Amino acid sequence: MSHDVDEMEVVVGVKRFLQSEVIPRVAEIEAGDEFPQDILDKMAELGLFGMPVPEEFGGINLSLAEYVAIMEELAAGWSSLPSFLNSHCTVARILTLFGTDAQKSNYLPRLADGSGRGAISLTEPGAGSDLKSIRTTARENADGSYTLSGDKVFITNGMRAGLHLVLARTIPAGNASSTESNISLFILERDTPGFELTRLIDKMAFHHVDTAELRFENVQLPKESLVGGVIGKGLSQLLSVIEVGRIAMAGSAVGLARAALDTALRYSQERQAFGVPICKHQAIQIHLANMGTELTAARCLVREAVRQKEKLGRADMMASMAKVFATEAGINITREAMRVLGGYGYVAEFPAERFYREAPLYMLTEGSNEIQRNIIARGMLASDGPTLLGLV
Ligand SMILES: Cc1cc2nc3c(=O)[nH]c(=O)nc-3n(C[C@H](O)[C@H](O)[C@H](O)COP(=O)(O)OP(=O)(O)OC[C@H]3O[C@@H](n4cnc5c(N)ncnc54)[C@H](O)[C@@H]3O)c2cc1C
């Protein structure tokens, strides 16, 4: 069997699906409002909603290398596709790693087959990077159940997901104070009374991926909805999984940058100016050379983060490096693609302007790039930092 991740069967299958069923339709889908449910159904058939789920619960349990390679392919085909999957897979991964046996058998099968989609509800109007300051509360009732109240913003798949993991400040029964700092994750099903979608947020790209504002008004949750059954583990559960989300986002940025470079490279060989294809002009060659170099460096860093995570179990610093470098490369490469296409880079008939609008999202989410730089510096200054960097 090949060890080259690009040649793995599941990755090849996804490439084939994108070539035949997605790429020819992207321009038409982007121009319309219709939700491409058939594409999501096909992704479910391919098992993509169950990528992190163990086989015993109906998943395909991919390695990290395969998962990240698939996110790159999907983004290169149509960058909305990894956005449908990223938070869903975070939910599935958290329940796989930390869920109780009952939570795993109740929820993982429907996440794996795509019949229930997952959303992760962390961000609030007053707390994004600083999740320790969230105000949503889960007040424990005398019988051990919880009452959930609060507001969340920017929730990807917030409208379409059937299953939410909600980060909330837990207040034990009998404790009237709101200063309790035990932050936990709760499982919330979409049709629970008190769950309200207050608004869909308009944004500069990814129009087919819903981004929602949510309100929880005295939502009654059974005590079994506390992830892992232990109070106060929410942030640590999240942090150990979000690393994978960051590497996957870096992989998605590489995929988007790849699509932009591919568009620019082809165009530069077709478009004539001053009697020659524009790729014969040195100024264009310099753009192309920079784009190719940055793309390749970004992909190498993503693969190093995957290697370190698989080998050591944690890869905080390298995951953040990959996320920063690949997402900033995505912004640079999509901007350079626009230059190579000239006026055609700015108009909606060509994909370069969409790539340019899509790229910045990756620098903002899964922890902004400023937060990633804090993590990188902390990792470099830690006792094993120099070793992980190859300085000693
Ligand atoms: C399209 C989209 C989809 C999203 N999907 C989800 C989702 O599914 N679930 C979810 O929970 N959230 C989601 N988010 C929210 C996203 O994760 C947050 O926007 C992000 O965490 C930043 O939080 P904030 O916007 O509140 O910015 P803030 O935290 O207010 O930060 C503002 C600025 O200050 C900087 N900053 C803050 N603290 C520091 C620090 N300590 N050091 C240096 N700089 C700092 C930030 O980097 C940023 O530049 C989504 C956002 C968008 C736009």
The ligand as an SDF file (V2000), in Angstrom:
LIG
                    3D

 53 58  0  0  0  0  0  0  0  0999 V2000
  -17.7450   32.9900    9.3640 C   0  0  0  0  0  0  0  0  0  0  0  0
  -17.4160   32.6820   10.7920 C   0  0  0  0  0  0  0  0  0  0  0  0
  -17.7050   31.4300   11.3020 C   0  0  0  0  0  0  0  0  0  0  0  0
  -17.4710   31.1550   12.6540 C   0  0  0  0  0  0  0  0  0  0  0  0
  -17.8190   29.9170   13.1520 N   0  0  0  0  0  0  0  0  0  0  0  0
  -17.8120   29.7290   14.4930 C   0  0  0  0  0  0  0  0  0  0  0  0
  -18.3670   28.5300   15.0690 C   0  0  0  0  0  0  0  0  0  0  0  0
  -18.8150   27.6210   14.3800 O   0  0  0  0  0  0  0  0  0  0  0  0
  -18.4020   28.4340   16.4180 N   0  0  0  0  0  0  0  0  0  0  0  0
  -17.9100   29.4040   17.2350 C   0  0  0  0  0  0  0  0  0  0  0  0
  -17.9920   29.2390   18.4450 O   0  0  0  0  0  0  0  0  0  0  0  0
  -17.3560   30.5320   16.7300 N   0  0  0  0  0  0  0  0  0  0  0  0
  -17.2910   30.7230   15.3770 C   0  0  0  0  0  0  0  0  0  0  0  0
  -16.7550   31.8710   14.8430 N   0  0  0  0  0  0  0  0  0  0  0  0
  -16.2100   32.8850   15.7390 C   0  0  0  0  0  0  0  0  0  0  0  0
  -14.6950   32.9740   15.6790 C   0  0  0  0  0  0  0  0  0  0  0  0
  -14.1340   31.8230   16.2160 O   0  0  0  0  0  0  0  0  0  0  0  0
  -14.3270   34.2630   16.4280 C   0  0  0  0  0  0  0  0  0  0  0  0
  -14.7160   35.3420   15.5910 O   0  0  0  0  0  0  0  0  0  0  0  0
  -12.8800   34.3210   16.8040 C   0  0  0  0  0  0  0  0  0  0  0  0
  -12.6160   33.3940   17.8240 O   0  0  0  0  0  0  0  0  0  0  0  0
  -12.4430   35.7060   17.2710 C   0  0  0  0  0  0  0  0  0  0  0  0
  -13.3070   36.1710   18.2620 O   0  0  0  0  0  0  0  0  0  0  0  0
  -13.9490   37.6540   18.1340 P   0  0  0  0  0  0  0  0  0  0  0  0
  -14.5050   37.7990   16.7760 O   0  0  0  0  0  0  0  0  0  0  0  0
  -14.8480   37.8620   19.2970 O   0  0  0  0  0  0  0  0  0  0  0  0
  -12.7190   38.6270   18.2340 O   0  0  0  0  0  0  0  0  0  0  0  0
  -12.0080   39.1700   19.5720 P   0  0  0  0  0  0  0  0  0  0  0  0
  -11.6880   38.0340   20.4800 O   0  0  0  0  0  0  0  0  0  0  0  0
  -12.7770   40.2950   20.1050 O   0  0  0  0  0  0  0  0  0  0  0  0
  -10.6460   39.7330   18.9570 O   0  0  0  0  0  0  0  0  0  0  0  0
  -10.5650   40.9520   18.2330 C   0  0  0  0  0  0  0  0  0  0  0  0
   -9.1220   41.1520   17.8000 C   0  0  0  0  0  0  0  0  0  0  0  0
   -8.2540   41.1680   18.9590 O   0  0  0  0  0  0  0  0  0  0  0  0
   -7.2730   40.1590   18.8470 C   0  0  0  0  0  0  0  0  0  0  0  0
   -6.9780   39.5920   20.1670 N   0  0  0  0  0  0  0  0  0  0  0  0
   -7.8740   39.2060   21.1280 C   0  0  0  0  0  0  0  0  0  0  0  0
   -7.2100   38.7140   22.1990 N   0  0  0  0  0  0  0  0  0  0  0  0
   -5.8870   38.8050   21.9230 C   0  0  0  0  0  0  0  0  0  0  0  0
   -4.6870   38.4480   22.6370 C   0  0  0  0  0  0  0  0  0  0  0  0
   -4.7110   37.8810   23.8470 N   0  0  0  0  0  0  0  0  0  0  0  0
   -3.5000   38.6740   22.0300 N   0  0  0  0  0  0  0  0  0  0  0  0
   -3.4470   39.2180   20.7910 C   0  0  0  0  0  0  0  0  0  0  0  0
   -4.5360   39.5920   20.0730 N   0  0  0  0  0  0  0  0  0  0  0  0
   -5.7400   39.3700   20.6350 C   0  0  0  0  0  0  0  0  0  0  0  0
   -7.8810   39.1070   17.9060 C   0  0  0  0  0  0  0  0  0  0  0  0
   -6.8970   38.3330   17.2770 O   0  0  0  0  0  0  0  0  0  0  0  0
   -8.6190   40.0110   16.9090 C   0  0  0  0  0  0  0  0  0  0  0  0
   -7.6910   40.5090   15.9850 O   0  0  0  0  0  0  0  0  0  0  0  0
  -16.9170   32.1500   13.4890 C   0  0  0  0  0  0  0  0  0  0  0  0
  -16.5970   33.4030   12.9560 C   0  0  0  0  0  0  0  0  0  0  0  0
  -16.8520   33.6790   11.6320 C   0  0  0  0  0  0  0  0  0  0  0  0
  -16.5210   35.0400   11.0940 C   0  0  0  0  0  0  0  0  0  0  0  0
  1  2  1  0
  2  3  1  0
  2 52  2  0
  3  4  2  0
  4  5  1  0
  4 50  1  0
  5  6  2  0
  6  7  1  0
  6 13  1  0
  7  8  2  0
  7  9  1  0
  9 10  1  0
 10 11  2  0
 10 12  1  0
 12 13  2  0
 13 14  1  0
 14 15  1  0
 14 50  1  0
 15 16  1  0
 16 17  1  0
 16 18  1  0
 18 19  1  0
 18 20  1  0
 20 21  1  0
 20 22  1  0
 22 23  1  0
 23 24  1  0
 24 25  2  0
 24 26  1  0
 24 27  1  0
 27 28  1  0
 28 29  2  0
 28 30  1  0
 28 31  1  0
 31 32  1  0
 32 33  1  0
 33 34  1  0
 33 48  1  0
 34 35  1  0
 35 36  1  0
 35 46  1  0
 36 37  1  0
 36 45  1  0
 37 38  2  0
 38 39  1  0
 39 40  1  0
 39 45  2  0
 40 41  1  0
 40 42  2  0
 42 43  1  0
 43 44  2  0
 44 45  1  0
 46 47  1  0
 46 48  1  0
 48 49  1  0
 50 51  2  0
 51 52  1  0
 52 53  1  0
M  END
$$$$
